[in-house]
Amino acid sequence: MSSMPPPPPPPSGGPPGAYPPQPPVMYYSNQPGHYSGLAIASMVLGIVWIYWIGSLLAIIFGHIAISQSRKDETLRGKGMAIAGIVLGYVGIGTLVLAIIVAATASSSV
């Protein structure tokens, strides 16, 4: 008989040429939490304006929502609150500009 060593065992994981097994997939979720109702209200009122009273409320609600989100890390919606604040100030600026234009137009007549 011949003194040849036995053949090597087949590779594990399936037939030759198959893909190796894949590692398990890890899913990451966003931070748990909920959106601030005041942040949503601030953004909506900043968009709608409602005869400029909405702009004032958007500024107030936005600042309250930001202070709440600093205290509670699970509270989300800081971006919406900032958007509401910015749109609120734009609305107040538009109101002031409209009053100035109306005052100068009435004084020149």
C-alpha positions in Angstrom: 0.0 0.0 0.0 1.0 3.6 -0.4 2.0 5.8 2.4 0.0 8.9 1.3 -1.7 11.0 3.9 -5.5 11.1 4.0 -7.1 13.9 2.0 -8.0 17.1 3.9 -11.6 17.5 5.1 -14.0 19.6 3.0 -14.3 23.3 4.2 -17.2 23.9 6.6 -20.1 26.1 5.6 -21.4 24.3 2.6 -20.3 23.1 -0.8 -17.1 24.5 -2.3 -17.7 27.9 -3.9 -20.6 28.9 -1.6 -20.6 32.2 0.2 -19.4 32.1 3.8 -22.2 32.5 6.5 -23.0 36.2 7.1 -22.7 37.8 10.6 -26.0 38.7 12.3 -27.4 42.1 11.3 -27.5 44.7 14.1 -30.4 47.2 13.9 -30.0 50.6 15.6 -33.1 52.6 16.4 -33.3 56.3 17.1 -33.5 57.5 20.6 -36.8 56.6 22.2 -39.0 59.5 22.9 -41.9 61.5 21.7 -42.3 64.8 19.9 -43.1 67.9 21.9 -46.6 69.2 21.2 -45.4 72.8 21.8 -42.7 72.4 19.2 -45.3 71.1 16.6 -47.7 74.0 17.5 -44.8 76.5 17.2 -43.9 75.3 13.7 -47.5 75.2 12.5 -48.4 78.7 14.0 -45.2 80.1 12.5 -46.2 78.8 9.0 -49.9 79.9 9.3 -49.4 83.2 11.1 -53.2 83.8 11.8 -53.2 87.6 11.6 -49.8 87.8 13.3 -51.1 86.5 16.6 -49.9 83.1 15.4 -46.4 84.6 15.1 -46.4 85.7 18.7 -47.6 82.3 19.9 -45.1 80.5 17.7 -42.3 82.5 19.4 -43.6 81.8 22.9 -44.3 78.1 22.3 -41.0 77.6 20.5 -39.0 79.0 23.4 -41.0 76.9 25.9 -40.4 73.7 23.8 -36.7 74.3 23.6 -36.4 74.8 27.4 -38.4 71.6 27.9 -36.2 69.6 25.5 -33.1 70.7 27.5 -34.6 69.4 30.7 -36.0 66.1 29.2 -33.6 64.4 26.8 -36.3 62.0 25.5 -38.4 64.9 24.2 -37.9 65.4 20.5 -38.8 68.3 18.1 -36.1 70.9 18.8 -35.7 71.6 15.1 -39.5 72.2 14.7 -39.3 74.6 17.7 -36.4 76.5 16.1 -38.3 76.7 12.8 -41.4 78.0 14.6 -39.3 80.7 16.4 -37.6 81.8 13.2 -40.9 82.0 11.3 -42.5 83.8 14.2 -39.9 86.5 14.1 -40.3 86.8 10.4 -44.0 87.3 10.9 -43.5 89.9 13.6 -41.0 91.7 11.3 -43.5 91.6 8.5 -46.1 93.1 10.8 -43.7 95.9 11.8 -42.8 96.6 8.2 -46.5 96.7 7.2 -47.3 99.2 10.0 -44.4 101.4 8.9 -45.5 101.3 5.3 -49.1 102.1 6.3 -48.0 105.0 8.5 -45.8 106.6 5.9 -48.5 106.1 3.2 -51.2 107.8 5.3 -48.9 110.7 6.3 -48.1 111.5 2.7 -51.7 111.8 1.6 
